[in-house]
Amino acid sequence: MDAEDNVIHELLQEITGLISEYPKVLERRAADIHTSGKDPDLAQALVKAADTMRDSGNLYLTWARHYASVAAGNTDASSDEDETQEFDV
């Protein structure tokens, strides 16, 4: 069972990294587009998309952590952690 718990924990860390990096990449792309003057509407859409992805990523990770805790046998899988710090919210 410990091996599966380790896999879940490792995957959760990987997912956390990817989900937190994705909005940053969208914002950098938006900045590039804005700087080039190509399509200001697209740049603004990407900024909004980054905000949306940051918010939805936070929600996703909250549930992922909950289920990882349940899978580890924690019957009181509530968490007092503040996940918003991971996303600069």
N, C-alpha and C positions, 0 to 999 in steps of 0.2 A: 504494500500500500504506500510506503514511503516513496518508492520510485515514481508512482503516479502523482503523488503530491508534489514531488520535485518538478515533474513535467508541467503540471498545472502552474506552479509558481514561475517557472522559466517562461512559459508561454505568456503568462500575465505580464511579466516584465517586458517581454518583447512587444506585446500589444500596446502596453503603456508608452513605450518609447516611440512606436510608430504613430500612435494616435496623437501624442503630444507634438511630434515633429511635423505632421501633415499640415496643420494650419499655418505654421511658421513658413513652410515652403510656399503655400498659397499666397501669403503676404509678401514674401520676397518676389514672387512672380508678378504680383500686382504692382509692386514698386518698380520692377523692371519695365513693365508695360507703361506705367505712368511716366517714368523718366524718358522713355523713348517717344512718348506722345502719340503712340499708335492708336490706342482705343481706350479712352478714359472710362467709357461705360463698362468695358470688360474689366478694367482695373478695379473699379468700384464693386462690381459683382464678385470678384475674387476676394476682396476684403470682407464683404458680407458673408461669403461662403466660408472663409476662415473662421469668422465669429460663430457661425452655425456649427461648423465641424468641431470647434473647441467645446461648445456647449453640449453637443450630442456626444462627443467623446467622453466628456466628464460623466454624463449619465451612463453611457455604456460601461465605463470602467467601474463605476459604483456597483452596477449589477454583476459585472465579471468578478469583482472582489468578493461580493456576497456569495456567489455560487462557488468560488474557490474555497471560501471558508466553510460552506456547507459540505463540499466534497471532502474537506479535511476532517469532517466529523464534528465541527463546531455547531452545536444545536442553537446557540445564541449568536447567529451570524450577523447581528447588527454591528455597525461600525460607527465610531465617533470620529473617524479620520476625516480631515478636510481635504478632499481631493482637488478642490479648486486651485490650490497652490501649484499643482503640477501644470496647470494650463494658464497661469498668470491671469486668473479671473478675479 
